[in-house]
Amino acid sequence: MGIIRKIFFTFSVLLACSLSAQTVSDTIVFDGDKFVKHIVKGGESLKSISLLHKVATADIIENNEIQKRLYYNQLLYIPIYENQQKSKDNNVHISVQKQIELAAEFKDTSKLNIALLMPYFLIKNDTMFNDFEDSTEILNIYYKDSEVALSFHVGVELALDSLRKQGKNIRLHTFDTNKDALKVYKIVSSKALDNMDIIIGPLYANNFSILCKKYGNDTTKILISPLSKNTENVKNYKAVYQLFPSFQIQTNIIKKYVLKRYKQDRVIVLNQKGHEGKSAYIKHLFKQQDKVVKAFTVKYTKADSIRKMFNEKQVVIIPSENKAFVSKLLGAIGGIDSASFVFGLYDWKKYDNLDIHNLMFLDVKFPDPYRFSNTSNHDISFVKLFEKKYNTNHGKYTHIAYNTIMHFCSDFSYFKFQNLKNGGKTNTYAPLHHYVDYELVPLR
């Protein structure tokens, strides 16, 4: 059974149970409106459900497009009562600004509000799963684009469980963004995020920009970009924290290690055609330390085509994120009778087409901001918590999410942030890793 399928099944059951009543602490938002989930139980009717949640039956029908009678285990989205106040705005004479001021005055500072904006694609997933009488069939199907969000959400929930047991008062608000800029715009415009202390996501840079335009310079909040490589938002907005280190930071990490370990060795940069700017940046970095670096543009990724670029021994830096180019180039370098010490970028960790034997043979090294260590007490504790709750192996996004919550909501320090001039903060901690005995481990 695949990990995502097992996680999704557990996630679906837990989320449905936790959102089945109005009294739950977590909410879901569609197009700026808040909802809780309700799983229909035996003997329930629209009338009994409407009385339970204190909403009109017409509102339940409208928000769920109910055409036939209810059925056992049917999933319903119940609008939270405060949504109905929108239709009564004409009867409220207090100004919007005054409402905001009053809300700020009476805000419970002992409670931490976290907003999680993720592409859950819940509507598409629910459409599929509502047709299954046997819930075990869910393990074999789910909407593929929701993988990252579901894996990330599980890590957030796991961290919050731990922190709540420590007495922390944290409320999670989940917002389904799909991959839709209009949805994100509606969520931001709805003011649903005004009282949030920490906002994680949206995942994609364009959607995250919409959030930043509204809250990017509100330093009473923390806006977290967890996975995006785009640095424009962190450069321009003071409240933004970016977890993924930029290309510049990754190459700086490589430069420091090379100058410390291979200062007397020849250094070459092999770049893909059309990406000469990256090589120029690396040459500039080393030139500042009085180290001359030679750059080559690789047109053909065959051993015979690149052999003339190599001497008997050298450090090789490949600043490419092109999966096919990297794979072919590493294969060619492995076929050259030369001692090479190869450095690459974090994205290589995700490439499933790289020959791990060749990675070990060349001792390929790259930065890893989302490292996992079997010798770390923190990571060991995470694994035990995860396996105890979900009875399966964890995913990489689950681990990232867990550490994100623990870093920003507890005394645990995981990332190291650098302040940018006139901007936010970017993570600079990405230790170099390499493969040893088929396992990715940090350099010693």
N, C-alpha and C positions, 0 to 999 in steps of 0.2 A: 504494500500500500504506500503511495507517494506521500511525502511529508505535507505538501500543500493540501492534498485531499483530506488527510487526517486532521490537519489544523483547521481547515475550512469547516469540516463537519463539527468539530468541537466548538469552534468559534460561532457557528450558526446556532447550535443548541444553546450555548451559554448566553449569546446575545439575545436570542428570542426569550429565554427565561428571565433575563435581567431586565428586559424592557416590557414585560407583560402587564405591568400595572402602572398607574399614575404616580405611585409613591417612589419609583426608582430614582436614583441620583443621576443617571446618565441619560442623555437625549440624543435623538437623531434629527437632522435638519434637511429638508428638501426645499430648494428654492426660497430659503430664508424663513420657512415656517417650521416650527418644532413639532415633533411627533414622538410617541412611544409605541413600541410594538405590543401587540396582543395576540396570543395564540388561542384560538377558539377551543374551549373545553367541552366535554360532553354535556348536553342539556342547555348550553348557553344560546341566547338569541340576541338579535340586534338591540332589543329593548333592554335586556339585562346588562349587556356590555356598555350601552350608552349611560345607564344609571351608575355603573361601576366607575366610569371615567368622567361622569358629569359633563357629557357632551350630547348634542342632539343626534338622533339616529341619522338624520339627513346629512350631517357632517361626515359620519362614518361612511355612508354610502358614496358620497361625493368624492372622498379622498381615496377610496378603494375600488371604485368602479364595479360595485357589486351588482350582478345581474341575476343571479340565482340565489337560492337559500344558502345559508352558511353550512360549512362542513367541518368535521372534526380535524383539529390541527391546522386549520386555515390561518394564514398570517394576515393580520390587519394592521394598518397604520392609523393610530388614534391621534387626532390633533389635540395638542395641549391647549387648555382653556384660554391661556393668555393670547393665543392667536386670534380668538374671536373679538378681542378688544379692538383690533384694527378697524373693524366695521363700525365702531362706535366713536371714532376719533372726533366726529363733529360735536359730540356732547361733552368733550373734555376741553376745558378752556385754559388749562395750564400749558404754558409754552413747552416746546420740545427741549429747549435749552434748560429750562427750569427743571424738567424731569431728569435730565442728565445730571444736573447739579445735585438734586436730591438723592439720586441713586448713588452718586459718588460719596455723599455725606454719610449715608447709612450703609455703605459697603462693608461686609464682614471681612476684615483683613486677616482673620485667622483661617479663612478658607481660601484654598488655591484653586482657581478655575483654569482648566486646560482645554483648549480647543484643538481637535484633531481633524484636519481637512484632508481627506483621502479619496481616491477614486475607487469606491467600493462597488459601484455599479449594482447597488442593491436591488433596484427594480428588475434588472435583467436576471440576476441570480434568483430572486423570488419567483419570477415568472417561470423559471425552469423547475424550481423545487416544489412549487405548489401542486404540480401534477403527479408527485410521487406519494403513493400511499405508504410504501416501505421506505423509511428514512435512510436505511443503509445504502440505498441506491444513489444517494447524494454523493457518496465517496467516488463515484465514477464520472461525475460531471459537475462542472462549475464554470463560471464565466472567466475565461483566461486572463483578461485584462485586470481582474481584481486581485490577482495573486500577491502583488507587492503590498497593496493596502491591507489585505487580510493578515499576511505574515507580520507586517509592521504593527498592526493593531494588537495582535496577540502579545507582542513584546511590551507594548504600553500597558496593557491590562495586567500582565505579570508583575511589572514594576510597581504599579499602583496598588496591587494587592499587598505587596511587601511593605510599602510605605504606609498604607492605611493600618496595617497591623502594628506599626510603630506609633500610631496615634495621630498621624497627619490627616488633616481634613482636606481631601482633594476631590474635586468634582470634574468628571470628564464629559465633554460635550463633543459628539461626533457629527461631522458634516460630510455628506456624500457629494463630492465635487464631480464625480465621473472624470472625464477629461475635457470638461466643458467650461470655457471661459465665461459664458453667460451665466452658468450656475454659480461660479465663484463670484461674479459681479453682484448677483442677487443676494448671496449670503453676506457679502461685505456691506452692501447698501442697506440691508435689513437691520443693521445695528446689533445683530445677534452677537457680535464679537466685541462690543464696546466694553463689557465687564470681564473680558478674559485677561488673565495674567500672562499666560504662555499660549502661543499659537504655533502649532507644528503643521507645516505644509501650507499651501498645496505642493505636491511633488514637482510639478513641471514649472520651469522658469517663467514662462509667459503668464501662467495663472498666479504664481507667487508674486509677480509684479503688480497685479491688480490689488492684492492684499497690501503690498508695500506702499502703494500710492495713498492708501487711507491711513494706515497705522505705522508706516515705516520709520517715522521720526517721533513716535510716541514712546519715550524712554521709560514709561511706567509699564510697558509690555516687553515681552521677549518674543520675537518672531524667529522661528527656526526653519531654515532650509536644510532638510536632512540628507538629501541624496543628489541634488542638482549640482552640476559642475559650473554653471553659469555664475559669474562673479559680479555682474552689473548691479544686482540688488544690494549686495553687501557693500559695494563701493559707495552707493548713493544714499543709504538709509541707516541711521544710527541705531535703530532697535533690532537690526537683523544680525543673526548668528548663522554662519554657514559651516556645516560640519565637514563637507568634502573639500579637501585642500586643492587649491588651484594648480594649474600646470606650473606656474612660477614657483609655488611653494614646494611642489614635488621635486622639481629640478634643483632647487636650492638644497634640499635634503641630500640628493644624490651628489651634488658638488662637494658638500662638506665631507661626506664619507670618502669620496675619491681623493680629495686633497689630503685627507688624514691617512688613508691606507695605501694609496697608489700615487703619491705625489711625484715620484720620479718616472712613472710609466707614461707611455704615449697614450693620448686620449683622442678618440675619433667619435664623430657623431654621424649616424646614418639616418637620413631623412627621406621620406617619400616625396616624389616629385610634386611640387606645388605647395609644400610645407616647409620651405626654406627658412621662413621666419622663426620657427622654433629652434632650428639649428643656430641661427644668428643670436638668439637670446642666450642659449647655452654657452656659445663662444664668448659672449660678453660677460657672463657670470665668471667664467674662468679667467678671462683677461684681467678682471678686477683684482685677481689674486696672482697676477703675473704668470699664469699658466696658459700656454698656447695650445689651442684645440683645433684640429682639422675637421672640416665637415664635408660629407659626400652626399650627393643626391643619387639615390638608388633607382635606376630605371627598370632593371631586370633582376629579379630576386633568385638568381641561380648562383651556385658556388663559383663557376667560371667567370661570371660577370662581376663579382665583387672581390675576387681573390686579390686583385692588384691593389685594393684599398688596405689590405692587411699586411702587417709585418709579423715577425716571429712572435711578438707579444704586445698586447694593447688592452686598454679599457674601451669598451664599446657602449655608447649611449644611443638608445633608439627612442626618440620622442614621438612615437606614433601610437594612435589608438585605433588604427585600422586592423581589424581582426585578421583578414586574409594576408595583408602585407606583413604583419608581425610573424604570423605562423610560417610563411614561406621564407622570410629572411632568417629566422632562427634556425630553420632547417638547413639553409645554405651555410650559415656560419658554423654549424655543427659538422658540416662536411669539409671544412677547410682545416688543413694541418697547421694550426696556429693556436697559441694560448690566448684566449680572449676572456675578459671579465665583463659580462653583459649586464646593463642596467636598463630598466624599462619603467612603465607607468602602472599605476594601480589597476587600471582597466584590464590588464593582462590576467589578473586573478580570476576574472569572470569568463575568460575565453575557454570554452570546452574543447577547442580544436588543437590546443597546444600539446605537444608531445612531452609528457612529464619526464620521460627518460632524458630527453634533450635539455629540458630545463635544469635538471640536476647535473647533467654533463657539463653544461656551460655555466653552472652556478648562477643562474639568472636572479637578479635582485630587483625589487621594486617596493615603493612605499605602500603601506597599508594603514589607512586611517581607522578602519573598522576591525582591527586585529582581534583575534581570539587566541588565548593562551591556555593550554592545559595545565600550566604551572601556576596560574593566577588564582588566588583564593576567591576573588570576585567572580571570575568566569566559571570556576568550579561550582560556586554557589548558584549561579544562574542556571547552569545545566541541571543541577539537582532539582531546583524549583520547577523548571520546565518539564522535565521528565516525570516528576511526581504528579503534575497537574494534567499533562497531555499524553503521557505514556508514549512518546515518540521522540525523535531527534529534532533539535531546533533548526531554524532556518537563519540565513545571514541577516535578513531584514528584521527578524525577531530580536536577534542579539543587538543590532544597531538601535532599535527602538527602546529596548530595555535600558541600555547604557545612556541613551539620551535623557530619558526620564530620571534616572538615578543621578546623572550629572547636574541637571537643572533643579531638581526637587529635593536633593539630600546633600549630605556633606561629602559624598563620594565625588572625586575629581577624575574625569576620564579624558576630556579634551583639553587642549591648550590653545587659547585664543589670542590672536594678535589684533590690536586696534588698528583700523585703517583710517587714514587722514580724511576727515569729513564724512566718514562712513561708519559701518558696523564692525563686526568682529569675524575673523575667519580662523578656522582651526589650522594649526601649524604642526600638530602632532601626528605623524604618520611614519612610524619606525620602518626601516627597511627589513623585508622578509625574503627568505629563499626556501627552496624545497630541500629537505633532508630526509632520506628514507621515506619518500613519497608523502611527507607531511610538511605543510607550510609553517615555518617557525621564524621567529625574529633573529636577526643577526646578533651575534655575541660580540 
